[in-house]
């Protein structure tokens, strides 16, 4: 069974959200349907990237890493979501 870590961008306010799941298509549908409490106020969401992992634990560890402030800033910069002063 494959597990995934994914990065979404809110089309409403350009926020980044990092998560993990076993079924990426279904999970994105849940985000965009407003069924995920933390993200429903910022829908719609666009998938920016995803990574496949061999275990749930690997996916969760990667998710936690990508959710750190430093990594979120790197993701924002990668996708041009950082304000340029």
N, C-alpha and C positions, 0 to 999 in steps of 0.2 A: 504494500500500500504506500502510495506517495503522499507526502504532506508538502504544503507550500507556505512560503512567506511572501507577502505581497505588499506593494506600496500603492496607495491611492492618492489622488489629488482631488480636492473639492473644487468643482467648477463654480461654486458660489463665492468662496472667499480664498481660494488657492491654498488652503491648509493641506498638510500632508498627514496621512494616516497609515500606520504600519500594523499589519495583522498576520495571522497564520490560520490555516484551514486545511481540511482534507479535500474539499470540493471548491475550487476557486470560483468557478462560474456561479454556483449557487450562493456563495458568500457575497460576491459583488452584487448579485440581484437583491440579497437581503439588505445590504447597505443602501442601495438605490431605492428600495421600497420603504425605507424609513423604519425597518424592523430591528436595527442595531441602535441601542440607546445612545451610545457615545457619538454616533455619526449622523443621526437622523436630521439634526438641525442644519447640517452642512451639505446635504445632497443637492444635486447629483454628484456622483463620484466617477472618476476616470481611472482606469488601471494604468499605472506608469510602468511597473515592472513586477516580475515575480520570479521566485527561485524554487526549484524542486528539491526536496530532502527525502532521505530514506527512512526517517523516523519522525514521530511527533516531537520528541525531545529535541532533535536537531532544529526543527522548524521553530519551536518556541525559543530556543537559545538564540537563534539568528534574529527573531522578532525582537527580543529583549535588547539585543545589541543595537539593532537599527533604531530603536526607540530612544536611545540615549540622546541627549541634547546635541552633542558633537556630530553624531551620525545623521540626525535629522537636518542639521545645518548643511552637511555635505550633500544630502539628497536635494534640499531646496536649491542649492547652488547648481547642482547637476542639471536640474530641470528649469533653471532660470526663474526661480520663485523668490529670490532674495532681492530686496530693494537695492538699487544701485545709486549711491549718493554721489 
